[in-house]
């Protein structure tokens, strides 16, 4: 496929497949907090809709803002693991887990992934 622009100026989103300008603020792979970029195949990156909006308020813990910060790709990742955790818990703990807010559930999923309990 021939692009109507220079390939290095745009990258393809690895999640949804749209073309994204290869600049911080549009390609979230270039928005890591340490100033580095996320490693990816040449010509690929991730759009804000899939990878999360880095300009979202980190102090706003509402579910809507957390979802905005995460983006579609990460929401799907976390929601799948939240369901796995709910099914794996005994009924009493599952009831307690279901009462947690979204941010707390995500924190527990992150911990379980880091500890190698789920992937």
Residue, then its C-alpha position, 0 to 999 in steps of 0.5 A: x500500500x502506498x501512503x499519501x504521506x511519508x511513512x515515518x510521519x504516520x504509524x498504524x495503530x496496532x489495536x484499531x488499524x487507523x493511521x496516527x500522526x507519529x508525534x507525542x499526543x497522538x501516538x501514545x507509544x511516544x508518551x511514556x512518563x520517562x520520556x522514552x517510547x514504547x518499543x514497537x514494530x516499524x510503522x506501528x504505534x497506538x492511537x489515543x482512543x485505543x491506548x488512552x489519553x495522556x492529557x486526562x486528569x490523573x487526580x480524577x478517579x471517576x470511572x469515566x476519567x479512568x476509562x479515558x486515561x486507559x483507552x479501549x485497548x487497556x479497558x478490554x485488557x482489564x475488564x477481561x481480567x476483572x471477570x476472570x478474578x470475579x469467577x475465581x473468587x469464592x462467593x463471599x470474596x466475589x461479592x466484596x470484589x464486585x462492590x469495589x470501585x473500578x480503580x480498585x479492581x484495576x489495582x488488584x488486576x495489576x497486582x495479580x499480573x505483576x505477581x504472575x497469578x494471571x496474564 
